[in-house]
Amino acid sequence: MRAVVQRVSAASVRVDGALIGEIGPGLLILICAMQGDTPAQAEAMASKIAKLRIFKDDSGKMNRSLLDTGGAALVVSQFTLAADLRGNRPGFSTAAAPELGKTLYEHLTQSLGKLGISTATGQFGADMAVSLTNDGPVTLWIDL
């Protein structure tokens, strides 16, 4: 699995102008399931993200996790993270097939919830408008 994780003070996602997901302080997680990924990898990714110490402690150092802060997660499917950019037109053949991608996306979101993290989501396969206020900015790329 591949993710881009952004620390945010707020984030939201709309489909056809309608608000479908919104969070305050926490993480915007753009997630892509890759060919060969498994539910165990989705669980491992959820655990990794939940425990990332990228929030400031009382000394201003990045030393607290999403679990520590009680922040929320907005999880948005993003198959373009699988892009092969060797040419000028991206290829996406390394992304998981849509059916598996959706299953793993939902599994990751559920895994975050089981860890006690409040979650909101985008809509798998939809054309979404994502808004965020990046805090820091802090943006990380994770491959598992």
C-alpha positions in Angstrom: 0.0 0.0 0.0 1.1 3.5 -0.6 -0.1 6.6 1.3 0.5 10.3 1.4 -0.3 11.6 4.9 -0.8 15.3 5.6 -1.1 16.8 9.0 -4.0 19.2 8.8 -5.9 21.7 10.9 -9.0 20.9 8.8 -9.9 18.9 5.7 -13.0 18.0 3.7 -14.1 16.2 0.6 -17.0 16.9 -1.7 -18.6 14.9 -4.5 -20.8 16.8 -7.0 -20.7 19.8 -4.6 -22.1 17.8 -1.7 -19.9 17.6 1.5 -19.4 13.9 2.2 -16.5 13.9 4.7 -14.9 16.5 7.0 -12.5 16.6 9.9 -10.9 19.2 12.2 -7.3 18.7 13.4 -5.8 15.4 12.3 -4.6 13.7 9.2 -5.7 13.7 5.5 -4.7 10.3 4.2 -4.5 9.7 0.5 -4.4 5.9 0.0 -3.6 3.6 -2.9 -3.8 -0.1 -2.9 -1.2 -1.7 -5.1 -1.3 -5.1 -6.9 -0.7 -7.9 -4.5 -1.7 -5.9 -1.4 -3.5 -7.8 1.4 -5.8 -6.9 4.3 -2.9 -7.5 6.6 -1.0 -4.7 4.8 -4.0 -2.4 5.2 -4.0 -3.1 8.9 -0.3 -2.5 9.1 -0.7 0.8 7.2 -3.4 1.9 9.6 -1.3 1.0 12.6 1.7 2.9 11.2 -0.3 6.0 10.4 -2.0 6.0 13.8 1.3 5.8 15.6 3.3 8.3 13.5 4.7 10.9 15.9 4.2 14.0 13.8 2.1 16.2 16.1 3.8 18.7 18.4 4.2 18.1 22.1 4.3 20.8 24.8 7.9 21.6 23.8 6.9 22.1 20.1 8.7 18.9 19.0 7.0 16.4 16.7 6.6 13.7 19.4 2.8 12.9 19.5 0.7 10.6 17.4 -2.8 10.7 16.1 -3.7 8.3 18.9 -2.1 10.7 21.5 -3.8 13.8 20.2 -7.3 12.4 19.6 -7.3 13.8 16.1 -9.4 12.5 13.3 -8.5 11.0 9.9 -10.0 11.8 6.5 -9.3 8.8 4.2 -9.4 9.4 0.5 -8.8 6.8 -2.2 -6.1 8.0 -4.7 -5.2 5.4 -7.3 -2.9 8.0 -9.0 -0.3 7.4 -6.3 0.5 4.2 -8.3 1.6 6.3 -11.3 4.4 5.1 -13.5 6.0 8.3 -14.7 8.7 7.0 -17.1 6.9 8.7 -20.0 4.9 11.8 -20.3 1.5 10.0 -19.8 1.2 8.3 -16.4 0.4 4.6 -16.3 -1.5 3.0 -13.5 -1.0 -0.7 -14.1 0.6 -1.3 -10.6 -2.5 -0.1 -8.8 -4.8 -2.8 -7.5 -7.9 -3.7 -9.5 -10.8 -1.5 -8.5 -12.7 -4.2 -6.6 -9.6 -5.1 -4.5 -8.7 -1.4 -4.1 -12.1 -0.6 -2.7 -12.0 -3.6 -0.3 -8.5 -2.6 1.0 -9.5 1.1 1.3 -12.5 0.2 3.4 -10.4 -2.2 5.4 -7.8 0.4 6.2 -10.5 2.9 7.2 -12.2 0.3 9.5 -8.8 -0.6 11.0 -8.2 3.1 11.9 -11.7 3.1 13.6 -10.8 -0.1 15.5 -7.8 1.7 16.9 -10.1 4.4 18.3 -9.5 7.0 15.6 -12.6 9.0 14.4 -12.7 8.7 10.6 -14.4 10.3 7.6 -14.0 9.2 4.0 -14.2 10.2 0.4 -16.2 8.1 -2.1 -14.2 5.4 -3.8 -13.9 5.9 -7.5 -15.7 9.3 -7.5 -14.4 12.6 -8.9 -13.7 14.3 -5.6 -12.8 17.9 -4.6 -10.5 17.7 -1.5 -9.8 20.8 0.6 -7.3 21.0 3.3 -5.4 23.3 5.5 -1.9 21.7 5.8 -0.5 22.2 9.3 3.2 22.8 9.3 3.3 21.8 6.4 3.9 18.2 7.3 3.5 15.8 4.4 4.8 12.2 4.4 5.0 9.4 1.7 4.6 5.9 3.1 5.1 2.6 1.2 4.3 -0.7 3.0 
